[in-house]
Amino acid sequence: MKTPSPPSALPGAAPPAGQQFSHLLRHGRFSFTERELQEHLQMTYRTIKQREADPSGLTVAEALRVAELLAVPVQTVLDAALADAQAAGAKQ
């Protein structure tokens, strides 16, 4: 199976504060249906929504599958999840 090319960030299209992981998953170059996300990430719809709302619960295996799906380094996924966790901690 051919791996899609990595998503590119649009100039000036920074993700909203506290939404880095969700933005990475939903607003890259690629567009996925809910079913495609569920199948590739091996998660239920509910789990995907939970990870988008709070990616601090993301497992290493899940991060690896997200990185593979988006064709980005796993560090990019982890950085986005960490940014969300830090933003959530700053709000409290």
N, C-alpha and C positions, 0 to 999 in steps of 0.2 A: 504494500500500500504506500502510495506517495505521501510524504509528509508535507503539509502546507507550509508556505514560507511564513516567517515570523510576522506577527502583527506589527504595524508601524504606528507610532504615536503621531497624532495630528498636531501640528504646531499650535500652541495655545490651548490645547484640549486637555488640560490637567484635570484629574479626577476630583470630584467634590471632596472636601475634607471629611475624613472618616469613612470614605467609600472606595478606597484604593483597590481592595480585593475584588469587590463587586464590579467595579469599573473595568478592571483587568479581564475579568471573566466575560462580561457582557458587551463591552464596547471596543474590542480590538478590531482588527481587519476582518476577522471571521465572525459569522453569525451562525449560531447553533439553535436548533429547536430544543425544547425541554427534553424531548425523548432522546435526542443525540447526546445531550449533556448527561442524562441519566445512564445511558448505555456505556459511554466512554469512561465516565468518572466512577461508574459502578456505585452510584448513590441513588437514593430515592429522591423524589421531588422535594419532600420535606427536608431531607438532610442538606440538599443543595441550598435551599432557602435559609436554613439555619447557619450554614457556613458563610453565606453572603452577609447575613446580619451580624454574625460574630465569627470571623475566621480564626480566632484564637484557638478554637477546637479542631482546627484542620490537622489531620494526621500527616505523617511523613509520606505515607503511601498515597494519600489524597493529593498532597502537594505535587508529588511526582506525576500523577495522572493529569493534573491540571496543566503542569508545565509541558507535558508531552502533547496534550490536546492543543495548546496554544502555540506550541513550537517556540517556547521561550526557556531560558535557563531556570532551573528550579529556584535559584536564588531570587529571581524576579518575583516569583509567587510568594516566597517566604518574606521578602521585603515588604510586599503589599499587605500581607497578613499582619506583619509586625507593626506597620504604620497604622493600621486600623486599631490594633490592640493598644498602641500608645495613645492614639487619639481618644479612644474610649476611656483610658485611664486618666487622661488630662481633664475630661469632662466631669469626672467624679470628684 
